[in-house]
Each structure stands twice: as structure tokens, then as C-alpha cells.
Amino acid sequence: MKDERKKVLERYKYDNYPSDLKKHWEECELEFAHLEAKKWRGGEEQVFSEHREKANLLLKETKIEGATLLDYGIGDGFLGYVLLKEYGLGRYVGVDIAERTLDTARKNLSNNDWDVALGLVPQDFAQYNPDIITSFACIQHFPSKEYLDQFLENVVNASPSVVMLQIRNGKCGEKFSSDQPALACITTPWLLGKRLSGYKIKYRSKVADNGYQTVVYIKND
């Protein structure tokens, strides 16, 4: 399994990734961009199941029904689909770097009864007045400390009640790789927490074999 993972990571090396960030996400393989769910993502039902797990975790900390959720790095938009259809989410705001991603999400979220807003980066999160901000399988792709810091500052300025982030935790502090989109940003819950002024860690999942970890931050009382 580890050898297979190494092959996959090697396959996705990309010269000049930080300077070609948008180009990469407009042109990379659909599965890598989470615009398909056929191979290692396990199919759409598996994706829906994982989103339900995230939703149920959120429900332990806040109310989803009627809430506004801003999702950064949206892939196919299926998180919004599940939350709007099954959990009564009030508004889904999806933000992404790639136009083709927004096009895919727009098709998947085309129900006229749903309140959906989709936009390209950069976006001022505060303008949407989100109750919840999420980002899954995205922070690991951030190309620099500056990019990460700007994102976290944007989150703080929007002042949501709950922030749920998925990171790749290398258990060795913070590291940025200029040629490895899958592992461009390795960080920890505590290092992110230091920049999320006014928030505290409420939940941390176990670190998976591939480094994935889900972290929930809530506003201090």
C-alpha cells in the first residue's frame, strides 16, 4: 500500500506548481481534482457516505438546518448536494480556483429550490456571513505559507461559529513542497489554531495512514 501511494504521489509531481496553480487545477486529471469518483474515491455512494459522516460531526457542534455554509475547494460540489438535500442547509457557498470545478458543481447543484452561490477565488468570505466554513482535501494543496495565512485570515474575518478543516498532518510541524500538489502543504491542528485567532480546537480525528486529519474549531465563548 505504501509503495502504491509513492507511485501515485510521484505521478502527480508538477514543476512550478506555485506559479501555475490555476493552470494545474484546470488541467489535471478529473479524479485528482475530485470531479470524478470512479477509482480511488470509491464511487459516488462512497463520496456521499463520507459527506454524511462530516455532516453528522458538524451536527455535534452546530445547527446545519437553515445555516449558511461556505466550502473552500469544492470539487464536484457533492458536499453541498448532501447538506442541501438531506440536512436542510439554508445556503451553500462554494469557492474554488478552477472554472471547470464550478461548472461541474453548478450541474450537480442545479435544483431551483436550493440557495447556491459559486465563485472563483479570491473571495472575501465575510460578504457571505457564513455560519460554518469547511475545506476538505484542499489545504494540502496550498502552495505556500503566505497562501495558507491569507486563507486563515479570511476565515477569521468572516467570523463563522464553526470551522471544519481537513489537513494532511505530517507530525513534523509545517512544510511546503513546490513540486508536489498532493503534499504541497503539510501542517498540524495546533499550527493552524495559532492563526485562527478567537477559535479553539473542539475535535481532532485520528491521523489516517495517508496523513489525513479532520479538525473542528469553534469560536471561544
FIKOLZA-1660 file (N, C-alpha, C; in steps of 0.1 Angstrom, whole numbers, plus 5000, padded with zeros to 4 digits):
% residues 221
   i   px   py   pz ch aa at
   1 5008 4988 5000  A  M  N
   1 5000 5000 5000  A  M CA
   1 5009 5013 5000  A  M  C
   2 5019 5013 5008  A  K  N
   2 5028 5024 5009  A  K CA
   2 5035 5026 4995  A  K  C
   3 5039 5015 4989  A  D  N
   3 5046 5016 4976  A  D CA
   3 5037 5021 4966  A  D  C
   4 5024 5017 4966  A  E  N
   4 5014 5022 4957  A  E CA
   4 5012 5037 4959  A  E  C
   5 5012 5041 4971  A  R  N
   5 5010 5056 4974  A  R CA
   5 5022 5064 4969  A  R  C
   6 5034 5058 4970  A  K  N
   6 5045 5065 4965  A  K CA
   6 5044 5067 4950  A  K  C
   7 5040 5057 4943  A  K  N
   7 5038 5058 4928  A  K CA
   7 5028 5068 4925  A  K  C
   8 5017 5069 4932  A  V  N
   8 5007 5079 4929  A  V CA
   8 5012 5093 4931  A  V  C
   9 5019 5095 4943  A  L  N
   9 5025 5108 4946  A  L CA
   9 5035 5112 4935  A  L  C
  10 5043 5103 4931  A  E  N
  10 5053 5106 4921  A  E CA
  10 5047 5110 4908  A  E  C
  11 5035 5103 4905  A  R  N
  11 5028 5106 4892  A  R CA
  11 5023 5120 4892  A  R  C
  12 5020 5126 4903  A  Y  N
  12 5014 5139 4903  A  Y CA
  12 5024 5150 4906  A  Y  C
  13 5037 5148 4905  A  K  N
  13 5047 5158 4906  A  K CA
  13 5044 5169 4895  A  K  C
  14 5047 5181 4897  A  Y  N
  14 5044 5192 4888  A  Y CA
  14 5054 5203 4890  A  Y  C
  15 5062 5206 4879  A  D  N
  15 5072 5217 4880  A  D CA
  15 5064 5230 4881  A  D  C
  16 5070 5239 4889  A  N  N
  16 5065 5253 4890  A  N CA
  16 5050 5253 4895  A  N  C
  17 5046 5243 4904  A  Y  N
  17 5033 5243 4908  A  Y CA
  17 5028 5256 4914  A  Y  C
  18 5035 5263 4923  A  P  N
  18 5030 5275 4929  A  P CA
  18 5027 5286 4919  A  P  C
  19 5035 5287 4909  A  S  N
  19 5032 5298 4899  A  S CA
  19 5022 5294 4888  A  S  C
  20 5019 5281 4887  A  D  N
  20 5009 5276 4878  A  D CA
  20 4997 5270 4885  A  D  C
  21 4994 5275 4896  A  L  N
  21 4984 5269 4905  A  L CA
  21 4970 5267 4897  A  L  C
  22 4965 5278 4892  A  K  N
  22 4952 5277 4885  A  K CA
  22 4953 5268 4873  A  K  C
  23 4964 5269 4865  A  K  N
  23 4966 5260 4853  A  K CA
  23 4965 5246 4857  A  K  C
  24 4972 5242 4868  A  H  N
  24 4972 5228 4872  A  H CA
  24 4958 5223 4875  A  H  C
  25 4950 5231 4882  A  W  N
  25 4937 5226 4886  A  W CA
  25 4926 5227 4875  A  W  C
  26 4929 5234 4864  A  E  N
  26 4921 5234 4853  A  E CA
  26 4924 5223 4844  A  E  C
  27 4936 5217 4845  A  E  N
  27 4940 5207 4835  A  E CA
  27 4944 5193 4841  A  E  C
  28 4945 5192 4854  A  C  N
  28 4949 5179 4860  A  C CA
  28 4938 5168 4858  A  C  C
  29 4941 5156 4861  A  E  N
  29 4932 5145 4859  A  E CA
  29 4919 5148 4867  A  E  C
  30 4908 5144 4862  A  L  N
  30 4895 5147 4868  A  L CA
  30 4894 5141 4882  A  L  C
  31 4899 5129 4883  A  E  N
  31 4897 5122 4897  A  E CA
  31 4906 5129 4907  A  E  C
  32 4918 5134 4903  A  F  N
  32 4927 5141 4912  A  F CA
  32 4920 5154 4916  A  F  C
  33 4912 5160 4907  A  A  N
  33 4906 5173 4911  A  A CA
  33 4892 5170 4917  A  A  C
  34 4889 5158 4921  A  H  N
  34 4876 5154 4927  A  H CA
  34 4864 5158 4918  A  H  C
  35 4866 5156 4905  A  L  N
  35 4855 5159 4896  A  L CA
  35 4849 5145 4890  A  L  C
  36 4855 5134 4894  A  E  N
  36 4850 5121 4891  A  E CA
  36 4852 5113 4904  A  E  C
  37 4844 5102 4905  A  A  N
  37 4846 5093 4917  A  A CA
  37 4845 5079 4912  A  A  C
  38 4855 5074 4905  A  K  N
  38 4854 5061 4899  A  K CA
  38 4864 5051 4904  A  K  C
  39 4876 5056 4908  A  K  N
  39 4887 5047 4911  A  K CA
  39 4889 5048 4926  A  K  C
  40 4900 5056 4931  A  W  N
  40 4903 5055 4945  A  W CA
  40 4894 5063 4954  A  W  C
  41 4884 5071 4948  A  R  N
  41 4874 5078 4956  A  R CA
  41 4863 5068 4959  A  R  C
  42 4862 5057 4953  A  G  N
  42 4852 5046 4956  A  G CA
  42 4838 5048 4951  A  G  C
  43 4836 5057 4941  A  G  N
  43 4823 5059 4936  A  G CA
  43 4815 5069 4943  A  G  C
  44 4804 5074 4937  A  E  N
  44 4796 5084 4942  A  E CA
  44 4790 5081 4956  A  E  C
  45 4785 5069 4958  A  E  N
  45 4779 5065 4970  A  E CA
  45 4789 5066 4982  A  E  C
  46 4801 5062 4979  A  Q  N
  46 4811 5063 4989  A  Q CA
  46 4814 5077 4993  A  Q  C
  47 4814 5086 4983  A  V  N
  47 4816 5100 4985  A  V CA
  47 4805 5106 4993  A  V  C
  48 4792 5102 4990  A  F  N
  48 4781 5107 4997  A  F CA
  48 4781 5102 5012  A  F  C
  49 4786 5090 5014  A  S  N
  49 4787 5084 5028  A  S CA
  49 4797 5092 5036  A  S  C
  50 4808 5096 5030  A  E  N
  50 4818 5103 5037  A  E CA
  50 4813 5117 5040  A  E  C
  51 4805 5123 5031  A  H  N
  51 4800 5136 5034  A  H CA
  51 4789 5136 5045  A  H  C
  52 4782 5125 5046  A  R  N
  52 4772 5123 5057  A  R CA
  52 4780 5122 5070  A  R  C
  53 4791 5116 5070  A  E  N
  53 4799 5115 5083  A  E CA
  53 4804 5129 5087  A  E  C
  54 4808 5137 5077  A  K  N
  54 4812 5151 5081  A  K CA
  54 4800 5159 5086  A  K  C
  55 4788 5157 5080  A  A  N
  55 4777 5164 5084  A  A CA
  55 4773 5160 5098  A  A  C
  56 4773 5147 5101  A  N  N
  56 4770 5143 5115  A  N CA
  56 4779 5148 5125  A  N  C
  57 4792 5149 5121  A  L  N
  57 4802 5155 5130  A  L CA
  57 4799 5170 5132  A  L  C
  58 4795 5177 5122  A  L  N
  58 4792 5191 5123  A  L CA
  58 4780 5193 5133  A  L  C
  59 4770 5184 5132  A  L  N
  59 4758 5185 5140  A  L CA
  59 4761 5184 5155  A  L  C
  60 4772 5178 5158  A  K  N
  60 4776 5178 5172  A  K CA
  60 4780 5192 5178  A  K  C
  61 4783 5201 5168  A  E  N
  61 4788 5214 5173  A  E CA
  61 4779 5225 5169  A  E  C
  62 4770 5223 5159  A  T  N
  62 4763 5235 5154  A  T CA
  62 4750 5230 5147  A  T  C
  63 4742 5239 5144  A  K  N
  63 4729 5236 5136  A  K CA
  63 4732 5238 5121  A  K  C
  64 4729 5228 5113  A  I  N
  64 4730 5228 5099  A  I CA
  64 4718 5234 5092  A  I  C
  65 4706 5229 5097  A  E  N
  65 4693 5233 5091  A  E CA
  65 4692 5249 5091  A  E  C
  66 4690 5254 5079  A  G  N
  66 4689 5269 5078  A  G CA
  66 4701 5277 5078  A  G  C
  67 4713 5270 5080  A  A  N
  67 4726 5277 5081  A  A CA
  67 4732 5280 5068  A  A  C
  68 4741 5290 5068  A  T  N
  68 4749 5293 5056  A  T CA
  68 4763 5286 5058  A  T  C
  69 4767 5278 5048  A  L  N
  69 4780 5271 5049  A  L CA
  69 4788 5276 5037  A  L  C
  70 4800 5280 5039  A  L  N
  70 4810 5283 5029  A  L CA
  70 4820 5272 5028  A  L  C
  71 4821 5266 5016  A  D  N
  71 4830 5255 5014  A  D CA
  71 4841 5259 5004  A  D  C
  72 4854 5257 5008  A  Y  N
  72 4865 5262 5000  A  Y CA
  72 4872 5250 4994  A  Y  C
  73 4873 5250 4981  A  G  N
  73 4879 5238 4974  A  G CA
  73 4868 5227 4972  A  G  C
  74 4858 5230 4963  A  I  N
  74 4846 5222 4964  A  I CA
  74 4845 5209 4955  A  I  C
  75 4855 5208 4946  A  G  N
  75 4854 5196 4938  A  G CA
  75 4841 5195 4930  A  G  C
  76 4834 5184 4931  A  D  N
  76 4822 5181 4924  A  D CA
  76 4810 5188 4930  A  D  C
  77 4811 5194 4942  A  G  N
  77 4800 5200 4949  A  G CA
  77 4791 5191 4956  A  G  C
  78 4795 5178 4957  A  F  N
  78 4786 5168 4964  A  F CA
  78 4784 5170 4979  A  F  C
  79 4793 5177 4985  A  L  N
  79 4791 5181 4999  A  L CA
  79 4779 5190 5000  A  L  C
  80 4778 5200 4992  A  G  N
  80 4767 5208 4992  A  G CA
  80 4754 5201 4988  A  G  C
  81 4755 5192 4979  A  Y  N
  81 4743 5184 4975  A  Y CA
  81 4738 5176 4987  A  Y  C
  82 4746 5169 4994  A  V  N
  82 4742 5161 5005  A  V CA
  82 4736 5170 5016  A  V  C
  83 4742 5182 5019  A  L  N
  83 4738 5190 5030  A  L CA
  83 4724 5197 5027  A  L  C
  84 4723 5201 5014  A  L  N
  84 4711 5208 5010  A  L CA
  84 4699 5198 5009  A  L  C
  85 4701 5186 5004  A  K  N
  85 4691 5176 5001  A  K CA
  85 4687 5169 5014  A  K  C
  86 4697 5165 5022  A  E  N
  86 4694 5156 5034  A  E CA
  86 4694 5163 5047  A  E  C
  87 4701 5175 5048  A  Y  N
  87 4702 5181 5061  A  Y CA
  87 4696 5195 5063  A  Y  C
  88 4689 5199 5052  A  G  N
  88 4682 5212 5053  A  G CA
  88 4691 5224 5054  A  G  C
  89 4703 5224 5048  A  L  N
  89 4712 5235 5048  A  L CA
  89 4705 5247 5041  A  L  C
  90 4706 5259 5047  A  G  N
  90 4699 5271 5042  A  G CA
  90 4706 5276 5029  A  G  C
  91 4719 5277 5029  A  R  N
  91 4726 5283 5018  A  R CA
  91 4740 5276 5017  A  R  C
  92 4744 5272 5005  A  Y  N
  92 4757 5267 5002  A  Y CA
  92 4765 5276 4993  A  Y  C
  93 4776 5281 4998  A  V  N
  93 4785 5289 4991  A  V CA
  93 4798 5281 4988  A  V  C
  94 4800 5279 4975  A  G  N
  94 4812 5271 4971  A  G CA
  94 4823 5280 4964  A  G  C
  95 4835 5279 4969  A  V  N
  95 4846 5288 4963  A  V CA
  95 4857 5278 4958  A  V  C
  96 4862 5281 4946  A  D  N
  96 4872 5272 4941  A  D CA
  96 4881 5280 4931  A  D  C
  97 4892 5275 4928  A  I  N
  97 4902 5281 4919  A  I CA
  97 4900 5279 4904  A  I  C
  98 4892 5268 4901  A  A  N
  98 4891 5263 4887  A  A CA
  98 4876 5265 4882  A  A  C
  99 4875 5271 4870  A  E  N
  99 4862 5273 4864  A  E CA
  99 4856 5260 4861  A  E  C
 100 4863 5250 4857  A  R  N
 100 4857 5237 4854  A  R CA
 100 4851 5231 4866  A  R  C
 101 4857 5233 4878  A  T  N
 101 4851 5228 4890  A  T CA
 101 4838 5234 4893  A  T  C
 102 4837 5248 4891  A  L  N
 102 4824 5255 4894  A  L CA
 102 4814 5250 4884  A  L  C
 103 4818 5247 4871  A  D  N
 103 4809 5242 4861  A  D CA
 103 4803 5229 4865  A  D  C
 104 4811 5220 4870  A  T  N
 104 4807 5207 4875  A  T CA
 104 4797 5208 4887  A  T  C
 105 4801 5216 4896  A  A  N
 105 4793 5218 4908  A  A CA
 105 4779 5224 4905  A  A  C
 106 4780 5234 4895  A  R  N
 106 4768 5240 4891  A  R CA
 106 4757 5230 4885  A  R  C
 107 4762 5220 4878  A  K  N
 107 4753 5210 4873  A  K CA
 107 4748 5201 4884  A  K  C
 108 4756 5198 4894  A  N  N
 108 4752 5189 4904  A  N CA
 108 4743 5196 4915  A  N  C
 109 4743 5209 4915  A  L  N
 109 4735 5217 4924  A  L CA
 109 4725 5225 4917  A  L  C
 110 4719 5220 4907  A  S  N
 110 4710 5228 4898  A  S CA
 110 4696 5228 4903  A  S  C
 111 4693 5222 4914  A  N  N
 111 4679 5223 4919  A  N CA
 111 4675 5237 4922  A  N  C
 112 4664 5241 4916  A  N  N
 112 4660 5255 4917  A  N CA
 112 4655 5259 4931  A  N  C
 113 4652 5249 4939  A  D  N
 113 4648 5252 4953  A  D CA
 113 4659 5255 4962  A  D  C
 114 4671 5253 4958  A  W  N
 114 4683 5254 4967  A  W CA
 114 4689 5268 4965  A  W  C
 115 4694 5273 4976  A  D  N
 115 4701 5286 4976  A  D CA
 115 4716 5283 4975  A  D  C
 116 4722 5285 4963  A  V  N
 116 4736 5282 4960  A  V CA
 116 4743 5294 4954  A  V  C
 117 4755 5297 4959  A  A  N
 117 4763 5307 4953  A  A CA
 117 4777 5301 4950  A  A  C
 118 4782 5302 4938  A  L  N
 118 4795 5297 4935  A  L CA
 118 4804 5308 4929  A  L  C
 119 4817 5308 4934  A  G  N
 119 4826 5318 4929  A  G CA
 119 4840 5314 4929  A  G  C
 120 4848 5320 4920  A  L  N
 120 4862 5318 4918  A  L CA
 120 4869 5326 4929  A  L  C
 121 4881 5320 4933  A  V  N
 121 4890 5328 4942  A  V CA
 121 4896 5340 4934  A  V  C
 122 4899 5351 4941  A  P  N
 122 4897 5353 4955  A  P CA
 122 4883 5358 4958  A  P  C
 123 4879 5355 4970  A  Q  N
 123 4866 5359 4976  A  Q CA
 123 4868 5364 4990  A  Q  C
 124 4861 5374 4993  A  D  N
 124 4860 5379 5007  A  D CA
 124 4849 5371 5014  A  D  C
 125 4853 5361 5023  A  F  N
 125 4844 5352 5029  A  F CA
 125 4833 5360 5037  A  F  C
 126 4837 5371 5043  A  A  N
 126 4828 5378 5052  A  A CA
 126 4816 5383 5045  A  A  C
 127 4816 5385 5032  A  Q  N
 127 4805 5391 5025  A  Q CA
 127 4793 5381 5025  A  Q  C
 128 4796 5368 5027  A  Y  N
 128 4785 5358 5027  A  Y CA
 128 4780 5355 5041  A  Y  C
 129 4786 5361 5051  A  N  N
 129 4781 5359 5065  A  N CA
 129 4779 5345 5069  A  N  C
 130 4789 5336 5067  A  P  N
 130 4788 5322 5069  A  P CA
 130 4787 5318 5084  A  P  C
 131 4778 5309 5086  A  D  N
 131 4777 5303 5100  A  D CA
 131 4788 5292 5102  A  D  C
 132 4792 5286 5091  A  I  N
 132 4801 5274 5090  A  I CA
 132 4810 5276 5078  A  I  C
 133 4823 5274 5080  A  I  N
 133 4833 5273 5069  A  I CA
 133 4839 5259 5070  A  I  C
 134 4840 5253 5058  A  T  N
 134 4846 5240 5057  A  T CA
 134 4856 5240 5045  A  T  C
 135 4866 5231 5046  A  S  N
 135 4875 5229 5035  A  S CA
 135 4880 5214 5036  A  S  C
 136 4878 5206 5026  A  F  N
 136 4882 5192 5027  A  F CA
 136 4891 5189 5015  A  F  C
 137 4902 5181 5018  A  A  N
 137 4911 5177 5007  A  A CA
 137 4916 5189 4999  A  A  C
 138 4918 5200 5005  A  C  N
 138 4922 5212 4998  A  C CA
 138 4934 5219 5004  A  C  C
 139 4935 5220 5017  A  I  N
 139 4946 5227 5023  A  I CA
 139 4959 5221 5020  A  I  C
 140 4959 5208 5018  A  Q  N
 140 4972 5200 5015  A  Q CA
 140 4977 5205 5001  A  Q  C
 141 4969 5212 4993  A  H  N
 141 4973 5216 4980  A  H CA
 141 4978 5231 4980  A  H  C
 142 4977 5238 4992  A  F  N
 142 4981 5252 4992  A  F CA
 142 4996 5253 4989  A  F  C
 143 5000 5262 4981  A  P  N
 143 5014 5263 4976  A  P CA
 143 5024 5270 4984  A  P  C
 144 5020 5277 4995  A  S  N
 144 5029 5285 5003  A  S CA
 144 5023 5288 5016  A  S  C
 145 5032 5292 5025  A  K  N
 145 5028 5297 5038  A  K CA
 145 5019 5309 5037  A  K  C
 146 5023 5318 5028  A  E  N
 146 5015 5330 5026  A  E CA
 146 5001 5327 5021  A  E  C
 147 4999 5318 5012  A  Y  N
 147 4986 5314 5008  A  Y CA
 147 4978 5308 5019  A  Y  C
 148 4984 5300 5027  A  L  N
 148 4977 5294 5039  A  L CA
 148 4973 5305 5049  A  L  C
 149 4982 5314 5052  A  D  N
 149 4980 5325 5061  A  D CA
 149 4968 5334 5056  A  D  C
 150 4968 5337 5044  A  Q  N
 150 4957 5346 5038  A  Q CA
 150 4944 5339 5039  A  Q  C
 151 4944 5326 5036  A  F  N
 151 4931 5318 5038  A  F CA
 151 4926 5318 5052  A  F  C
 152 4935 5316 5062  A  L  N
 152 4931 5316 5076  A  L CA
 152 4926 5329 5081  A  L  C
 153 4933 5340 5076  A  E  N
 153 4929 5353 5079  A  E CA
 153 4915 5356 5074  A  E  C
 154 4912 5352 5062  A  N  N
 154 4899 5353 5056  A  N CA
 154 4888 5346 5064  A  N  C
 155 4892 5334 5069  A  V  N
 155 4883 5327 5077  A  V CA
 155 4879 5334 5090  A  V  C
 156 4890 5339 5097  A  V  N
 156 4888 5347 5109  A  V CA
 156 4879 5359 5107  A  V  C
 157 4882 5366 5096  A  N  N
 157 4875 5379 5093  A  N CA
 157 4860 5376 5091  A  N  C
 158 4857 5364 5086  A  A  N
 158 4843 5360 5083  A  A CA
 158 4835 5357 5096  A  A  C
 159 4842 5353 5106  A  S  N
 159 4837 5350 5120  A  S CA
 159 4826 5340 5120  A  S  C
 160 4828 5328 5114  A  P  N
 160 4818 5317 5115  A  P CA
 160 4818 5311 5129  A  P  C
 161 4807 5305 5133  A  S  N
 161 4807 5298 5146  A  S CA
 161 4816 5286 5146  A  S  C
 162 4816 5279 5135  A  V  N
 162 4824 5266 5134  A  V CA
 162 4832 5266 5122  A  V  C
 163 4844 5260 5123  A  V  N
 163 4853 5258 5111  A  V CA
 163 4857 5244 5111  A  V  C
 164 4855 5237 5100  A  M  N
 164 4859 5223 5099  A  M CA
 164 4869 5222 5087  A  M  C
 165 4881 5218 5091  A  L  N
 165 4892 5217 5081  A  L CA
 165 4898 5203 5080  A  L  C
 166 4901 5199 5068  A  Q  N
 166 4908 5186 5067  A  Q CA
 166 4922 5189 5062  A  Q  C
 167 4932 5184 5069  A  I  N
 167 4946 5187 5066  A  I CA
 167 4953 5173 5063  A  I  C
 168 4966 5175 5059  A  R  N
 168 4975 5163 5059  A  R CA
 168 4985 5167 5070  A  R  C
 169 4985 5158 5080  A  N  N
 169 4994 5161 5092  A  N CA
 169 5006 5152 5090  A  N  C
 170 5017 5158 5088  A  G  N
 170 5030 5150 5087  A  G CA
 170 5036 5148 5101  A  G  C
 171 5030 5153 5111  A  K  N
 171 5035 5151 5125  A  K CA
 171 5049 5157 5127  A  K  C
 172 5053 5166 5118  A  C  N
 172 5066 5172 5119  A  C CA
 172 5066 5187 5116  A  C  C
 173 5056 5194 5122  A  G  N
 173 5055 5208 5120  A  G CA
 173 5049 5211 5107  A  G  C
 174 5053 5222 5100  A  E  N
 174 5047 5226 5088  A  E CA
 174 5058 5226 5077  A  E  C
 175 5054 5222 5065  A  K  N
 175 5063 5220 5054  A  K CA
 175 5055 5223 5041  A  K  C
 176 5062 5230 5032  A  F  N
 176 5056 5233 5019  A  F CA
 176 5065 5228 5008  A  F  C
 177 5059 5221 4998  A  S  N
 177 5067 5215 4987  A  S CA
 177 5063 5221 4974  A  S  C
 178 5072 5226 4966  A  S  N
 178 5069 5234 4954  A  S CA
 178 5065 5226 4942  A  S  C
 179 5068 5212 4943  A  D  N
 179 5066 5204 4931  A  D CA
 179 5056 5192 4934  A  D  C
 180 5049 5193 4945  A  Q  N
 180 5041 5181 4949  A  Q CA
 180 5027 5186 4953  A  Q  C
 181 5018 5187 4943  A  P  N
 181 5005 5192 4946  A  P CA
 181 4997 5184 4957  A  P  C
 182 4999 5171 4957  A  A  N
 182 4992 5163 4967  A  A CA
 182 4997 5165 4981  A  A  C
 183 5010 5170 4983  A  L  N
 183 5016 5172 4996  A  L CA
 183 5022 5186 4996  A  L  C
 184 5016 5196 4990  A  A  N
 184 5022 5209 4989  A  A CA
 184 5023 5215 5003  A  A  C
 185 5013 5213 5011  A  C  N
 185 5012 5219 5024  A  C CA
 185 5009 5208 5035  A  C  C
 186 5019 5206 5043  A  I  N
 186 5018 5196 5055  A  I CA
 186 5018 5205 5067  A  I  C
 187 5008 5203 5076  A  T  N
 187 5007 5212 5088  A  T CA
 187 5001 5204 5099  A  T  C
 188 4997 5211 5110  A  T  N
 188 4991 5204 5122  A  T CA
 188 4980 5212 5127  A  T  C
 189 4971 5206 5135  A  P  N
 189 4959 5214 5140  A  P CA
 189 4964 5225 5149  A  P  C
 190 4975 5224 5156  A  W  N
 190 4979 5234 5165  A  W CA
 190 4985 5246 5158  A  W  C
 191 4992 5244 5147  A  L  N
 191 4998 5255 5140  A  L CA
 191 4987 5263 5133  A  L  C
 192 4977 5256 5128  A  L  N
 192 4965 5263 5122  A  L CA
 192 4958 5271 5133  A  L  C
 193 4956 5265 5145  A  G  N
 193 4949 5271 5156  A  G CA
 193 4956 5284 5160  A  G  C
 194 4969 5285 5159  A  K  N
 194 4976 5297 5163  A  K CA
 194 4972 5309 5155  A  K  C
 195 4968 5306 5142  A  R  N
 195 4965 5317 5133  A  R CA
 195 4950 5319 5133  A  R  C
 196 4942 5310 5138  A  L  N
 196 4927 5311 5139  A  L CA
 196 4924 5318 5152  A  L  C
 197 4927 5331 5152  A  S  N
 197 4925 5339 5165  A  S CA
 197 4910 5339 5169  A  S  C
 198 4908 5336 5182  A  G  N
 198 4894 5336 5187  A  G CA
 198 4888 5322 5186  A  G  C
 199 4895 5312 5181  A  Y  N
 199 4889 5299 5180  A  Y CA
 199 4897 5289 5188  A  Y  C
 200 4891 5278 5191  A  K  N
 200 4898 5267 5199  A  K CA
 200 4894 5254 5192  A  K  C
 201 4903 5244 5193  A  I  N
 201 4901 5231 5188  A  I CA
 201 4890 5224 5196  A  I  C
 202 4880 5219 5190  A  K  N
 202 4870 5211 5197  A  K CA
 202 4871 5196 5194  A  K  C
 203 4876 5193 5182  A  Y  N
 203 4876 5179 5178  A  Y CA
 203 4888 5177 5169  A  Y  C
 204 4895 5165 5170  A  R  N
 204 4905 5161 5161  A  R CA
 204 4903 5146 5158  A  R  C
 205 4902 5142 5146  A  S  N
 205 4902 5128 5142  A  S CA
 205 4916 5122 5144  A  S  C
 206 4916 5109 5144  A  K  N
 206 4929 5103 5143  A  K CA
 206 4936 5106 5130  A  K  C
 207 4949 5106 5130  A  V  N
 207 4956 5108 5117  A  V CA
 207 4956 5095 5109  A  V  C
 208 4951 5095 5097  A  A  N
 208 4950 5083 5089  A  A CA
 208 4964 5080 5083  A  A  C
 209 4965 5068 5078  A  D  N
 209 4978 5063 5072  A  D CA
 209 4983 5073 5062  A  D  C
 210 4974 5079 5054  A  N  N
 210 4979 5088 5044  A  N CA
 210 4981 5103 5049  A  N  C
 211 4979 5104 5062  A  G  N
 211 4981 5118 5068  A  G CA
 211 4969 5126 5070  A  G  C
 212 4958 5122 5064  A  Y  N
 212 4945 5130 5065  A  Y CA
 212 4941 5131 5080  A  Y  C
 213 4936 5143 5083  A  Q  N
 213 4931 5145 5097  A  Q CA
 213 4920 5156 5096  A  Q  C
 214 4909 5154 5102  A  T  N
 214 4898 5164 5102  A  T CA
 214 4898 5171 5116  A  T  C
 215 4897 5184 5115  A  V  N
 215 4898 5192 5128  A  V CA
 215 4886 5202 5128  A  V  C
 216 4880 5203 5139  A  V  N
 216 4869 5212 5141  A  V CA
 216 4873 5223 5151  A  V  C
 217 4871 5235 5147  A  Y  N
 217 4874 5247 5156  A  Y CA
 217 4861 5254 5159  A  Y  C
 218 4859 5258 5171  A  I  N
 218 4847 5266 5174  A  I CA
 218 4852 5279 5180  A  I  C
 219 4843 5289 5179  A  K  N
 219 4846 5303 5185  A  K CA
 219 4847 5302 5200  A  K  C
 220 4856 5309 5206  A  N  N
 220 4857 5310 5220  A  N CA
 220 4845 5317 5226  A  N  C
 221 4841 5312 5237  A  D  N
 221 4829 5318 5244  A  D CA
 221 4832 5333 5248  A  D  C
% end
